[in-house]
Amino acid sequence: YLTVLDPGAVITALRAALDVDPPAPLFDTASGRLRSEEFTEYSWAVLERSAVQAAELGYDRILVPHCLLALLGETEGLAERLVRLQAKATSSPAKITAAIADGFRLGGRRPGTLKLHRSDIGEGLVGMLRTAQRSARTWGVQRVDTPHLLAAVLEDPPGRLVSILQSDPVNLSLARLREHLHNAMRDQRGSSPH
């Protein structure tokens, strides 16, 4: 016999898990810009920094690794805290961020700026943002926040990123990162989405 204390939360979680309701569109159909109303202020700032990271590394499109670099760049942010849990004493989050950036550097800074527009966002990042939307809904919120972005990055990271994260000097366990992230999200919310 099971007593449900919050039927509304259970229904929301089940609807999200079953993907009954389609997520809101990521892009404005008329302008092609990424819809800021789908994101919290903090996650929007991360996405803006992702565009800067992409340009600084010489890219003409914003990709998943650029989002991870922006998440790691948040001082005292969740990504930095989770990396600190695994990092060797000699590897600071700044050193780890530099190793990831070096692994994805194409060359010098790309002239101009990248916008949060459909034409400047790579397919992998679009898929990752949709995963972040589902993650947010699973946790019972409508807007994507930074933990949802990080969960989406870790759910299906590009192979090259996995290789960099699991090799020297970074040496992170993705399984442990996912576990620590789930625990942090659960603690922040007060309960698990399942």
C-alpha positions as CSV (number, residue, x, y, z in Angstrom):
1,Y,0.0,0.0,0.0
2,L,1.5,3.3,-1.1
3,T,0.3,6.8,0.0
4,V,1.1,9.6,-2.4
5,L,1.7,12.8,-0.6
6,D,1.9,15.1,-3.6
7,P,-0.2,13.7,-6.5
8,G,0.5,16.8,-8.6
9,A,4.2,16.2,-8.4
10,V,3.8,12.5,-9.2
11,I,1.6,13.3,-12.3
12,T,4.2,15.9,-13.5
13,A,7.1,13.5,-13.1
14,L,5.2,10.7,-14.9
15,R,4.1,12.9,-17.7
16,A,7.7,14.1,-18.1
17,A,9.1,10.5,-17.9
18,L,6.6,9.3,-20.5
19,D,7.3,12.4,-22.6
20,V,3.5,12.9,-23.0
21,D,3.7,16.6,-23.6
22,P,6.0,17.8,-26.3
23,P,8.7,20.2,-25.1
24,A,8.4,23.8,-26.1
25,P,10.3,24.8,-29.2
26,L,13.9,25.7,-28.6
27,F,14.1,28.3,-31.4
28,D,11.8,31.1,-32.4
29,T,10.3,30.1,-35.7
30,A,10.4,33.6,-37.2
31,S,13.9,34.8,-36.1
32,G,15.7,31.5,-35.5
33,R,17.1,32.7,-32.2
34,L,17.3,30.4,-29.2
35,R,14.3,31.1,-27.0
36,S,15.6,32.6,-23.7
37,E,12.3,32.0,-22.0
38,E,13.1,28.3,-22.0
39,F,16.2,28.9,-19.7
40,T,16.9,30.4,-16.3
41,E,19.0,33.5,-16.1
42,Y,22.0,31.4,-15.0
43,S,21.7,28.8,-17.8
44,W,21.2,31.5,-20.4
45,A,24.4,33.1,-19.2
46,V,26.2,29.7,-19.6
47,L,24.9,29.5,-23.1
48,E,26.1,33.0,-23.9
49,R,29.6,32.0,-22.5
50,S,29.4,28.9,-24.7
51,A,29.3,31.1,-27.7
52,V,32.3,33.0,-26.5
53,Q,34.2,29.8,-25.8
54,A,33.5,28.5,-29.3
55,A,34.8,31.7,-30.9
56,E,37.9,31.8,-28.7
57,L,38.7,28.2,-29.7
58,G,38.3,29.0,-33.4
59,Y,34.9,27.4,-34.1
60,D,32.2,28.8,-36.3
61,R,29.5,26.9,-34.4
62,I,28.7,26.3,-30.7
63,L,29.2,22.7,-29.7
64,V,28.6,20.5,-26.6
65,P,32.2,20.9,-25.3
66,H,31.9,24.7,-25.4
67,C,28.9,24.4,-23.1
68,L,30.8,22.2,-20.7
69,L,33.7,24.7,-20.7
70,A,31.2,27.5,-19.8
71,L,29.7,25.4,-17.0
72,L,33.2,24.8,-15.6
73,G,33.9,28.5,-15.9
74,E,31.1,29.3,-13.3
75,T,33.0,30.2,-10.2
76,E,31.7,28.0,-7.3
77,G,29.2,26.5,-9.8
78,L,27.9,23.0,-9.6
79,A,30.2,21.7,-12.4
80,E,33.3,23.0,-10.7
81,R,32.2,21.5,-7.3
82,L,31.6,18.1,-8.9
83,V,35.0,18.2,-10.6
84,R,36.6,19.1,-7.3
85,L,35.2,15.9,-5.8
86,Q,37.3,13.8,-8.2
87,A,40.2,16.0,-9.2
88,K,43.7,15.1,-8.0
89,A,45.2,17.6,-5.6
90,T,47.5,18.8,-8.3
91,S,44.6,19.3,-10.8
92,S,42.6,22.4,-10.1
93,P,39.3,23.0,-12.0
94,A,41.2,25.7,-13.9
95,K,43.8,23.2,-15.1
96,I,41.1,20.7,-16.1
97,T,39.3,23.4,-18.0
98,A,42.5,24.4,-19.8
99,A,43.1,20.7,-20.7
100,I,39.6,20.4,-22.2
101,A,40.0,23.7,-24.1
102,D,43.4,22.6,-25.5
103,G,41.8,19.4,-26.6
104,F,39.3,21.3,-28.7
105,R,41.3,24.3,-29.8
106,L,41.2,24.7,-33.6
107,G,43.4,27.7,-33.8
108,G,43.2,31.4,-33.0
109,R,40.1,33.3,-32.0
110,R,37.5,33.4,-34.7
111,P,36.7,36.9,-35.9
112,G,33.2,38.1,-35.1
113,T,30.9,36.7,-32.5
114,L,28.6,33.7,-32.5
115,K,25.0,34.3,-31.6
116,L,22.5,32.0,-29.8
117,H,20.9,31.5,-33.2
118,R,20.0,28.2,-35.0
119,S,22.6,28.9,-37.7
120,D,25.4,29.2,-35.0
121,I,24.5,26.1,-32.9
122,G,25.7,22.7,-33.9
123,E,23.4,19.7,-34.1
124,G,25.0,18.0,-31.1
125,L,24.3,21.0,-28.9
126,V,20.7,21.2,-30.2
127,G,20.2,17.6,-29.2
128,M,21.8,18.3,-25.8
129,L,19.5,21.3,-25.2
130,R,16.5,19.1,-25.9
131,T,17.8,16.5,-23.4
132,A,18.2,19.4,-20.9
133,Q,14.6,20.3,-21.5
134,R,13.5,16.7,-20.7
135,S,15.7,16.7,-17.6
136,A,14.1,19.9,-16.3
137,R,10.6,18.4,-16.9
138,T,11.6,15.2,-15.2
139,W,12.7,17.2,-12.1
140,G,9.4,19.1,-12.2
141,V,10.5,22.5,-13.5
142,Q,9.6,24.2,-16.8
143,R,12.8,26.2,-17.4
144,V,16.2,24.6,-18.0
145,D,18.8,25.5,-15.3
146,T,22.5,24.8,-15.1
147,P,22.2,21.3,-13.5
148,H,20.0,20.3,-16.4
149,L,22.6,21.5,-18.9
150,L,25.3,19.5,-17.1
151,A,23.1,16.4,-16.9
152,A,22.5,16.7,-20.6
153,V,26.2,17.1,-21.4
154,L,27.0,14.0,-19.3
155,E,24.1,11.9,-20.6
156,D,25.7,11.4,-24.1
157,P,28.9,13.4,-24.4
158,P,30.8,13.4,-27.8
159,G,33.4,10.7,-28.0
160,R,36.3,13.1,-28.2
161,L,35.1,14.8,-25.0
162,V,34.8,11.5,-23.2
163,S,38.4,10.7,-24.3
164,I,39.7,14.0,-22.9
165,L,37.7,13.7,-19.6
166,Q,38.9,10.2,-18.9
167,S,42.6,10.7,-19.9
168,D,45.5,12.4,-18.2
169,P,45.6,15.0,-16.9
170,V,41.8,15.2,-16.3
171,N,41.0,11.6,-15.3
172,L,37.4,12.0,-14.4
173,S,34.9,9.2,-14.0
174,L,31.8,10.1,-15.9
175,A,29.7,7.6,-14.0
176,R,30.8,9.2,-10.7
177,L,30.1,12.7,-12.1
178,R,26.6,11.6,-13.1
179,E,26.0,10.0,-9.6
180,H,27.3,13.2,-7.8
181,L,25.1,15.4,-10.1
182,H,22.0,13.3,-9.5
183,N,22.6,13.5,-5.7
184,A,23.2,17.2,-5.8
185,M,20.0,17.8,-7.8
186,R,18.1,15.5,-5.5
187,D,19.4,17.4,-2.4
188,Q,18.6,20.7,-4.0
189,R,15.0,19.7,-4.8
190,G,14.5,17.5,-1.7
191,S,13.6,14.3,-3.5
192,S,14.4,12.2,-6.6
193,P,12.4,12.6,-9.8
194,H,11.5,8.9,-9.8
